[in-house]
Amino acid sequence: MARSVQEVKTEIETTIRTFPSLDGFLLPSDPGGSNVSAFNALIFGVAVAINIFEQLLDVFRIEATDLIRSTSVHNTGNTRQKILDFQFGDVIELDSNFIPSYPVIDDSKKIVTQCAVTNSDTDTLTIKVAKGIAPNLQPLAPNELTALQDYFLGTAVTQGVGVAGVSVIWINQNADKLFIEADIFYLGQFDEATVKTNVISAIESYLDGFQSESFNGELFMNRLVDQIQAVDGVSRVNLENVIGRTDSQTFPDGTVVDTQGTYLSTSGYIVGETQSGETLNDTITMKLETLGT
C-alpha cells in the first residue's frame, strides 16, 4: 500500500540525519529551518514522486492479480472460482481473447454453493462440491454433476474451463456423519433437559460451520469441547468415543477419531450421526456435577 507524502518525507528526513556531511542543511524541524528552502523543497518533491510511484504500483498489483484470476492458470483458488461460476443449463463460448466463458452471466443459474479444491499431486486435483444453503447442503444431482464435469473438462465438441492434462477426482456426496459419545457434567442449579438441548444445539451449530465458511475444514476435537463447555450450566466435558464416517458407510464403520485429534471429512461437510439410536440425543449423557469430582 502506498505511503503518504508525509510518511515518505519523514523517512527521508530521518535518513538524512544519519549522514553528518548533511548537518549543514536545515530541516523544517531544526531551529532556523524553513519549509520553503531549496533543500526542503527538493525533499518534498522527491516524497511526492515516490508517493505517486507507489500508488501506480498498487494499481498495477491489483490489475495483475485480477488478470491472473481471470486466466486459466492451474491453481486451486482459480479452479475453485471457476467451479463456483458454473451456470447449469448454459454453454460456455470462447471470448475475444480465446478464453472459455459464459457470454451472459446469470447468478440464478450458479448451483454450486460450496467447493474445495486440493492438489493430490502435480497432475491430479480433488474437487469437492455441494449445493444449497447451510445447514442444508446436499450433493448435486447426477445430471448437474455431469454438466459441471463437461463445463470443466470439456467434451468432444466443446472447450472446458479446466487445464488440459490435469486429472480430476470429483467428490459429490451427502454429508459425513459424526458419532459423538460423551458425558456432560452439569451444575445442579440448572435444568438437565435444558442444558442437554443447548449442548446438542452447540454441537450442531459448530458442525454447521463446515457447511459454510469452513467447508472442507478440519474439525478439531478441542474446539468442539470448547463449544460444549461454553453452554450455560456445563461444568465438564468428557468425550468417550468419536467416529466419523461417509454417508455410504454403515454405522459403526468409519474412522475412529482421537478425542484430542482432528477429523477431515470426505464430503467436505459434517452433520451429527443419523443412525437410529446413535444420534446426539442418544449418545450425550448428562451427569450431575458433585463437589470434589
Secondary structure, DSSP 4 states (H G I P E B T S, - for coil): -PPPHHHHHHHHHHHHTT-GGGTTSPPTTSTT--TTSHHHHHHHHHHHHHHHHHHHHHHHHHHHHHHHHHS----HHHHHHHHHT--TT---EE-TTS-EE-SS--GGG--EEEEEEEEEETTEEEEEEEES-TT--BPPPHHHHHHHHHHHH--SSS--SS-TT-EEEEE--PPEEEEEEEEEEE-TTS-HHHHHHHHHHHHHHHHHGGGTTTTTPEEEHHHHHHHHHTSTTEEEEEEEEEEEE-TTSPTT-SEEPPTTSEEE-SSS-EEE--STT-SHHHHEEEEE--TT-
